[in-house]
Amino acid sequence: MPSQAAAAPQESPAAQQGDIQSAEVDNNGEDFTRPQSLFQLRYLYQTAPGSGSEPGTTRQVTTETLYLREDHRFDFAPQWTLALRGDLPMVTKNPITSNNPSGDDQFGVGDVDFQAAVIHAFDARWAAGIGARLVAPTGGDEFGTGRWQILSGFAVRSMLPEISAGSYFVPQVRYDVSFAGDPSTKNISNLQFAPTLNIGLPDHWFVTFYPSTDIRVNYGDPITGQTGPLFLPFDVLIGRTVFTDVVMSLEISVPIIKDYPVYDFKTVMRLNASF
């Protein structure tokens, strides 16, 4: 006897893949789980506490960094993606050190890094990914940390079409730990969070809350001015897709809690050109 309830139609793999590809239309490049092949110019301006000229004193250190970034996306299986990334930072900063006792501006290459991540798209709404970033101490202790670092983490994403096209929530967690390198520099060990919420706006604008993993809990050596383990900023980015493959954005971040003083103020300008 035939069933009174008709079986729910099953969506074909081709249809599922089409839904996933349609989710790329409003991709602004800030979603860890939707990587793009792109070239990025990123300019960072940041102020943070640093050692003063007298022992036990502090002063504000300004860092300006121009990052040259290249990302490549490889779809190696249905709904599976490998994302590769490399960063070359060029740094200008004015710390007081034994080599720079007057705190003049100095310029050099910072710590380069390489990242690999594997992402699985379950459907047009849900995706998840894991990855790791290797940081090499090419900047020494003047323009970098003086340590090799590995940052491993994961993220889960949910698209939010109920809010607007292109809106999504993608919390990301990673752990930064140092190894090898200059034994006289500080050991690095901190947990990093980013509860990233992106809201699509009319006319190809978007606003993103917590685009960077700047919420930190420090378990490593204390840094200058540290009184506790937590750094919690207010971090927001606004941007616009100006052409089909070009996105511009501006990020501004200020501390709410800075017991672990990662920075006093941060702004980042990005120009993404996908290909």
Backbone torsions as a table, in degrees:
resi	resn	phi	psi	omega
1	MET	NA	128.3	-176.6
2	PRO	-64.7	145.1	179.0
3	SER	-66.7	142.1	179.2
4	GLN	-73.1	-24.7	179.6
5	ALA	-100.5	123.5	178.4
6	ALA	-70.9	141.2	179.1
7	ALA	-67.2	140.7	179.1
8	ALA	-67.5	134.1	-179.6
9	PRO	-65.6	139.1	179.6
10	GLN	-94.3	132.3	178.9
11	GLU	-75.4	132.4	-177.7
12	SER	-71.2	156.6	176.0
13	PRO	-56.5	-36.5	179.3
14	ALA	-64.8	-39.0	178.5
15	ALA	-67.3	-40.7	177.8
16	GLN	-60.4	-44.0	179.5
17	GLN	-62.9	-37.3	177.6
18	GLY	-64.1	-39.1	177.4
19	ASP	-63.2	-41.1	-179.6
20	ILE	-65.0	-42.9	179.4
21	GLN	-65.0	-33.9	178.7
22	SER	-65.4	-26.7	178.3
23	ALA	-69.0	-16.0	-179.4
24	GLU	-77.1	-15.5	-174.6
25	VAL	-58.0	-40.6	-177.3
26	ASP	-102.7	29.2	-178.4
27	ASN	-80.5	116.0	-179.0
28	ASN	-96.4	4.1	176.4
29	GLY	88.7	0.3	-178.3
30	GLU	-97.8	-1.6	-176.7
31	ASP	-94.9	115.6	-179.5
32	PHE	-57.1	-34.0	-174.9
33	THR	-87.4	-1.3	175.7
34	ARG	-128.1	68.2	-176.8
35	PRO	-66.7	156.1	177.5
36	GLN	-126.8	158.9	165.9
37	SER	-84.7	114.7	-174.6
38	LEU	-154.5	163.5	169.7
39	PHE	-115.3	133.3	-177.1
40	GLN	-126.3	134.6	165.4
41	LEU	-104.0	126.0	-178.0
42	ARG	-133.1	126.2	178.5
43	TYR	-113.2	123.6	-179.9
44	LEU	-114.5	131.5	171.4
45	TYR	-119.3	125.4	-173.6
46	GLN	-145.6	140.1	172.0
47	THR	-117.4	144.1	-177.4
48	ALA	-155.4	156.8	177.1
49	PRO	-64.7	142.7	175.5
50	GLY	-141.8	169.8	-179.8
51	SER	-67.2	139.2	177.9
52	GLY	-85.6	-179.5	-178.3
53	SER	-72.8	-24.7	176.8
54	GLU	-103.5	144.0	179.6
55	PRO	-55.7	133.6	178.6
56	GLY	86.0	-4.3	179.1
57	THR	-100.5	162.4	179.2
58	THR	-128.0	161.0	173.8
59	ARG	-148.4	163.1	-180.0
60	GLN	-83.5	129.3	178.4
61	VAL	-106.9	130.5	178.4
62	THR	-102.4	130.9	178.3
63	THR	-123.5	128.6	173.3
64	GLU	-120.0	127.0	-176.0
65	THR	-132.0	129.8	172.3
66	LEU	-105.1	116.9	-179.6
67	TYR	-100.1	133.0	168.1
68	LEU	-105.0	116.1	-175.5
69	ARG	-122.2	142.2	171.8
70	GLU	-132.7	131.3	177.8
71	ASP	-117.8	143.3	173.8
72	HIS	-130.9	135.4	178.9
73	ARG	-111.6	132.7	177.3
74	PHE	-126.7	117.5	176.0
75	ASP	-89.7	95.7	-171.3
76	PHE	-92.4	-9.7	176.8
77	ALA	-159.7	160.1	178.0
78	PRO	-54.8	122.4	177.1
79	GLN	70.4	11.5	177.0
80	TRP	-120.0	136.1	-176.8
81	THR	-134.8	138.3	170.2
82	LEU	-106.8	126.8	-179.4
83	ALA	-117.4	127.7	178.7
84	LEU	-117.7	143.5	-176.7
85	ARG	-144.4	143.1	173.1
86	GLY	-136.0	140.9	-179.5
87	ASP	-125.5	133.7	172.3
88	LEU	-119.7	107.6	-179.7
89	PRO	-96.2	138.6	173.6
90	MET	-117.0	120.2	-163.2
91	VAL	-115.7	138.5	166.9
92	THR	-123.3	125.8	179.7
93	LYS	-151.7	166.8	-173.9
94	ASN	-131.2	54.6	178.6
95	PRO	-76.8	157.0	171.0
96	ILE	-93.0	117.5	178.8
97	THR	-135.5	177.2	177.4
98	SER	-64.3	-28.0	177.8
99	ASN	-89.0	-9.8	-178.5
100	ASN	-142.6	64.4	-173.6
101	PRO	-64.0	-21.4	-179.0
102	SER	-93.1	-2.1	177.7
103	GLY	68.7	35.6	177.5
104	ASP	-75.8	159.7	175.3
105	ASP	-65.4	135.6	176.8
106	GLN	-128.2	150.8	-177.4
107	PHE	-125.5	138.7	176.6
108	GLY	-170.8	176.2	176.7
109	VAL	-83.6	132.9	179.4
110	GLY	-85.9	-161.3	-179.0
111	ASP	-80.3	116.9	177.8
112	VAL	-78.4	156.7	-179.9
113	ASP	-142.8	158.4	176.8
114	PHE	-135.1	133.7	-176.5
115	GLN	-128.3	142.2	173.2
116	ALA	-131.7	139.9	-179.8
117	ALA	-143.9	147.1	175.3
118	VAL	-116.8	128.0	-175.6
119	ILE	-124.3	139.5	174.8
120	HIS	-120.4	124.5	175.7
121	ALA	-95.3	113.4	-179.8
122	PHE	-73.2	-41.5	176.1
123	ASP	-162.8	-166.9	-176.6
124	ALA	-66.5	-21.7	-179.1
125	ARG	-95.4	-43.8	-168.6
126	TRP	-108.3	140.6	174.3
127	ALA	-155.1	160.5	178.1
128	ALA	-149.5	154.1	-180.0
129	GLY	-153.3	154.0	173.6
130	ILE	-127.2	152.3	-179.4
131	GLY	-164.9	174.6	178.2
132	ALA	-147.0	145.6	178.3
133	ARG	-121.9	129.9	176.8
134	LEU	-105.1	125.3	179.9
135	VAL	-111.8	125.6	179.8
136	ALA	-98.4	141.2	-176.2
137	PRO	-80.8	54.4	-178.7
138	THR	-72.7	-18.1	179.7
139	GLY	-90.8	0.7	-176.9
140	GLY	62.4	-159.0	178.5
141	ASP	-93.0	0.7	177.2
142	GLU	-90.8	-43.1	-177.0
143	PHE	-115.5	9.0	177.8
144	GLY	-153.0	-155.1	-177.5
145	THR	-96.9	-16.8	-175.1
146	GLY	79.0	5.2	-176.5
147	ARG	-129.2	147.7	164.0
148	TRP	-70.3	144.7	179.6
149	GLN	-136.5	149.0	170.4
150	ILE	-128.4	127.8	178.6
151	LEU	-117.1	111.9	179.2
152	SER	-114.2	146.3	-177.9
153	GLY	-172.4	-174.3	-179.0
154	PHE	-150.0	164.5	178.8
155	ALA	-149.5	151.1	175.3
156	VAL	-129.4	135.4	-176.3
157	ARG	-122.7	141.4	170.6
158	SER	-127.1	122.9	172.2
159	MET	-69.5	149.2	-177.2
160	LEU	-126.1	66.2	-179.7
161	PRO	-64.8	-18.1	177.2
162	GLU	-63.3	-27.8	177.9
163	ILE	-82.7	-56.7	178.5
164	SER	-173.6	163.8	176.0
165	ALA	-62.3	132.6	179.6
166	GLY	89.1	-4.2	179.0
167	SER	-80.9	143.7	179.2
168	TYR	-159.9	162.3	174.3
169	PHE	-126.3	124.4	-177.4
170	VAL	-139.2	86.0	175.4
171	PRO	-67.0	136.3	-179.0
172	GLN	-129.0	138.2	178.1
173	VAL	-129.6	137.0	173.3
174	ARG	-149.2	160.2	-179.8
175	TYR	-122.0	130.9	-177.6
176	ASP	-108.6	120.1	179.9
177	VAL	-136.6	141.3	-179.3
178	SER	-98.5	158.1	174.9
179	PHE	-156.5	152.3	179.1
180	ALA	53.1	-161.8	-178.0
181	GLY	84.2	-157.4	-176.4
182	ASP	-73.8	114.8	-177.6
183	PRO	-68.2	-14.0	-179.8
184	SER	-84.5	-9.7	179.7
185	THR	-90.3	168.2	-174.3
186	LYS	-71.9	142.8	171.2
187	ASN	-74.3	140.3	-178.6
188	ILE	-109.6	130.0	176.6
189	SER	-159.7	99.0	-179.9
190	ASN	-147.7	148.4	177.7
191	LEU	-94.3	135.9	-174.7
192	GLN	-126.3	138.7	-177.7
193	PHE	-128.6	153.5	171.2
194	ALA	-151.4	98.9	174.9
195	PRO	-81.8	70.9	-170.0
196	THR	-69.9	123.2	175.8
197	LEU	-122.5	116.9	178.5
198	ASN	-109.1	133.0	179.2
199	ILE	-121.4	119.0	176.5
200	GLY	-73.8	134.5	-178.9
201	LEU	-116.0	165.8	179.5
202	PRO	-62.1	158.3	174.5
203	ASP	60.7	35.5	173.6
204	HIS	69.4	18.9	173.0
205	TRP	-89.2	158.8	174.7
206	PHE	-153.7	154.6	175.1
207	VAL	-127.5	137.0	-176.3
208	THR	-127.7	125.3	175.6
209	PHE	-96.6	129.9	-179.0
210	TYR	57.8	60.8	176.4
211	PRO	-74.3	-17.9	-177.4
212	SER	-115.4	151.0	178.8
213	THR	-81.7	65.7	-174.8
214	ASP	-98.5	-8.0	172.0
215	ILE	-75.0	119.2	-171.5
216	ARG	-127.8	145.9	168.9
217	VAL	-125.8	116.4	-173.0
218	ASN	-92.7	127.2	174.0
219	TYR	-115.5	0.8	-177.5
220	GLY	-94.8	-161.0	178.8
221	ASP	-62.7	141.4	178.3
222	PRO	-66.1	148.5	177.8
223	ILE	-105.3	174.3	-177.9
224	THR	-57.2	125.6	177.7
225	GLY	84.3	4.5	-176.0
226	GLN	-76.0	134.5	176.5
227	THR	-123.3	-7.5	-179.3
228	GLY	-164.5	-177.9	-173.8
229	PRO	-90.0	-12.9	-167.4
230	LEU	-102.7	136.0	168.1
231	PHE	-125.2	119.7	-179.2
232	LEU	-129.5	109.7	178.5
233	PRO	-101.1	169.0	161.5
234	PHE	-99.9	119.8	-169.6
235	ASP	-129.4	121.1	-177.7
236	VAL	-141.0	146.1	-180.0
237	LEU	-131.8	140.1	173.1
238	ILE	-127.4	137.3	-176.7
239	GLY	-152.4	177.5	-178.8
240	ARG	-151.2	140.0	170.1
241	THR	-81.2	105.8	-173.6
242	VAL	-85.9	-31.2	171.3
243	PHE	-134.4	175.1	-177.4
244	THR	-54.8	-40.3	-174.4
245	ASP	-115.3	13.6	-177.6
246	VAL	-126.6	127.1	179.8
247	VAL	-127.1	133.6	175.7
248	MET	-119.3	145.3	-178.7
249	SER	-154.1	160.6	176.7
250	LEU	-133.8	125.7	178.6
251	GLU	-111.1	137.0	176.4
252	ILE	-130.7	135.5	-177.0
253	SER	-142.7	133.6	176.8
254	VAL	-133.7	147.9	-177.2
255	PRO	-71.8	144.2	166.5
256	ILE	-101.6	-47.9	171.9
257	ILE	-123.9	124.1	-179.6
258	LYS	-132.0	48.5	172.1
259	ASP	-61.1	-32.9	171.1
260	TYR	-108.6	94.8	-165.3
261	PRO	-80.8	84.7	178.3
262	VAL	-65.8	-42.9	174.4
263	TYR	-158.7	161.7	173.8
264	ASP	-93.0	-30.8	179.4
265	PHE	-159.4	143.3	179.0
266	LYS	-144.4	136.6	169.8
267	THR	-136.9	142.2	-177.4
268	VAL	-134.7	129.5	173.0
269	MET	-109.5	131.7	-178.3
270	ARG	-123.6	142.6	170.9
271	LEU	-130.4	111.7	179.7
272	ASN	-104.9	131.8	174.0
273	ALA	-125.4	107.2	-178.0
274	SER	-87.4	158.0	-178.9
275	PHE	-147.5	NA	NA
